[in-house]
Amino acid sequence: MEESHLRLRLSALAMFVALCGASAAARAATAEPCGTPLPDRDGWSIEQEPRLVGFNPDLLCDAVRTFVGSTRNRHALVVERHGKLVVDAYRTGADRSTYSIWASRTQFDKDQLHDVRSITKSVVAVLWGITDGRRAIPPLTTPVLDLLPALADLRSGGRERITVADMLCMRSGLAWDESGGYRRWANDEKGLFWRGDRPRYVFERPLAAPPGTLFNYNGGLSAVLGQLLEAQTGSSLQEYAGQWLFTPLGIRDWEWEGDLRGRARAFTGLRLRPRDLARLGRLMLQGGEWQGRQIVPQAWVRTLLSPCAAGEEFGYHWWSGNVFVRGKEVRWHAAQGNGGQRLFIVPSLDLVVVMTAGEYDDGSIGRAQRYLLQLVVAATREHAGEPAESSAPSVAVAQEVAPVETRATIRSVTEEDGGARVYVHLKVVPRANLPFTTLRFRLRDKAILAGLREGTTVKFRAERIDGENFLTAIRTVPPCARFQPCD
C-alpha cells in the first residue's frame, strides 16, 4: 500500500513538474514571441506594438521566426524604425575571433559584444568625415603619398596619383588579392596583422590598373586610412572614435582589437553590441545628427551613401543595393562584415536592420541576410499592402522631400546606369525647418532643365514617388539680394 501511495505521489509530482515546465515555456513564448525588445538603460526607446511604427505585426513576426528557426549560424536580429527598437532577437551559435582557429558556442543576448569585422572599415570612413568636418584632414583630392613622406621612394609607376578618394572608393589600382577566404595564407590581408610598416606593405605593390578606374576590395587601403587618421589627429583610433563618435552616441561598451603589434586594426577589429550598431544606422538616417548634435557633417553622410561610379554597389567604404518586394524596388545602404555582419539602412522607410552571424568565409550568408532584410521590408505597411498608421518619419527623412516650392541653386546634374537615371543636385537656401544643404532629386524629364546651368538660382517642387524624390517643376528666379527680404 505504501509503495502504491509512493508511486502515486511520484506520478503526481512528475505531472506537476511537467505542467510547470510547459507553463514556463508557454509564458516565455508569449512574453517574447516575436523578438519584442526588453527595456535597458542604454537609452533606446522601445516599441512593443509594431503596428504603431508602421509594421504588419504578423509579417514582422514571420521574419523573426525565420531568423529564430534558421539553419544558418545567425546570432542577432535588431530592427529599429522611427527611432524605436521593434525587434531585438538573439540565438545561441558558434563564433570565433579573427585570431581563433576553432569556434566556441556562445549564447548571445543584448549585452554581448560581437565582432563586426569589415563594418570597422565603414566606421573608419565615418571618422574620416568627422575629421574633415573639423578641417583637421586634407581634402579627398589629396595624393596619399603626399601624406606619407617616408614612402617618397615609391612615388613612381602611377602610385603618386592615388588620392584619398581612390582609397575610400577602393579604386587605388594597386595589385591586391583578398580572394579565396581569409583563412587562405596567401590572402594579402594577412600581412596587415603583423607587418611593421603597413603603408609600405600596401604601396610597394605595382599598379594593376590606373588609379580611380577599377574597384578592387582592399583592406590595406582601410589600414592606411586609419593610420593617416591617427597621424592627422594625434590620437589613436580607439581614443578618437570614443571621443568623437561612440561617446556622443551613448555607446559605452565596445572594443577595438589590435593587431599582433598592438595597433588598432582599421580594416577589422571592432566589437559592438547589435543594439549599439543600430545607433550608427540611425545616425546615418538622420544625416549625421544625434539628439540635436551634428556628429557627422550631413554632406559627408550623403557622400558615404553615394556610389563611387554609376552601377556599382560600393561607395566610400559603404555599400548600396536593392531588394524587390511585391514588384517594387527598395533601395538600401549598408556596412557589411565577413560572416554575415550587416548594418542595413533603408531611407525610404526610415528603417534600420542589424544582423550578426558566425558564418565566416561563407559567401552564401550574404544572400541569406539580404533575404531576411527583404522579409522585414515586406512587413512594413508601405509594402504589406495596408494603409500606413506609422508615426512621422525622422526629421532627416522628412527633409528629403521639399516643401511646395523651395528656393535653391543648381549644384550639378549627374547620370547613373548609363544615363538611364538622371539626378539634379540642388543647394537649398536655409529655412526654419530645413538646413542649408544639398539635396538630390531624380528627373523624369531632363527637358525641364533646359536653359539652366550650375549656379542658377531657382525655385522647385518635388514629389516622393515609390520611395524616391522626383523633381516635378523648376523655374529660374532672381538671386536674393544681401540684407534684403527673400522668400
Secondary structure, 3 states (H helix, E strand, C coil): CHHHHHHHHHHHHHHHHHHHHHHHHHHHHHHCCCCCCCCCCCCCEECCCHHHHCECHHHHHHHHHHHHCCCCCEEEEEEEECCEEEEEEECEEEECCCCCCCCEEEECCCCCCEECCCHHHHHHHHHHHHHHHCCCCCCCCCEHHHHCHHHHHHCCCCHHHCEHHHHHCCCCCECCCCCCCCCCCCCHHHHHHCCCCHHHHHHCCCECCCCCCCCCCCHHHHHHHHHHHHHHHCCCHHHHHHHHHHHHHCCCCCEECECCCCCECCCCCEEECHHHHHHHHHHHHCCCEECCEECCCHHHHHHHCCCCCCCCCECCCCEEEEEEECCEEEEEEEEEECCCEEEEEEHHHCEEEEEEECCCCCCHHHHHHHHHHHHHHHCECCCCCCCCCCCCCCHHHHCCCCCCCEEEEEEEEEEEHHHCEEEEEEEECCECCECCEEEEEEECCHHHHCCCCCCCEEEEEEEEECCEEEEEEEEECCCCCCCCCCC
